[in-house]
Amino acid sequence: MPMYRALVRVIAVVMIVMGLAMLSLTLRHGFGVGVILGLLFIGAGAGRLFMLRRRAA
């Protein structure tokens, strides 16, 4: 189980970083669908971290 939690944490952080990258690139080149996708990736990664913390407590 500790390996599972570690992998979930890593995937969540990767999703947040990908979302931030999408968001920054889209804002730099003009607005588009990347803004929405970036925000969704950030939200999904943050949600995974939040649920992981709630389950551990």
N, C-alpha and C positions, 0 to 999 in steps of 0.2 A: 504493500500500500504506500510506503514512503516514496517509492519510485514513481508511482502513478501521480501523486501530488506534485512531485518535482517536475514531471513532464507537463502536467497541466499548467503549472506556473510558467514554465519556459514558453509553451505555446501561447499563453495569454500575453506575455511580454512581447513576443515576436509579433503578435497581432496588433498590439498597441503601436509598436515601432513602425510596422507596415502602414497602419492608418495615418500616423503622423507624417510619414514620407509621402503618402498619396496626397494628403491634405496640403502639405507645403508645396509639392510640385504643381498641383492643380492651381493653387492660389498664385504661384509665381507665373504660370503660363496663361492665366485667365480662368474664369470660373467655368465649371462644367460638372459632369457627373462624378468626377473624382472627389469633389467636396463631400457629397452625400456618402459615397463609398468609404472615404476616409473616416468620416464620423461614425459610420456603422462598424467599421473594423475597431476603432477605438472603444466604442461602446461594448462590442462583443468581448474584447480582451479584458476590459474593466469589469464586465459582468462575470466573466470566468474567475477573475481574482476575487471578486466579492463573494461569489458562491463558495469558492474554496475556503475562504476565511470563515464564512458562516458555518460550513460543515465541520471545520476543525474545532470550533468553539463549543 
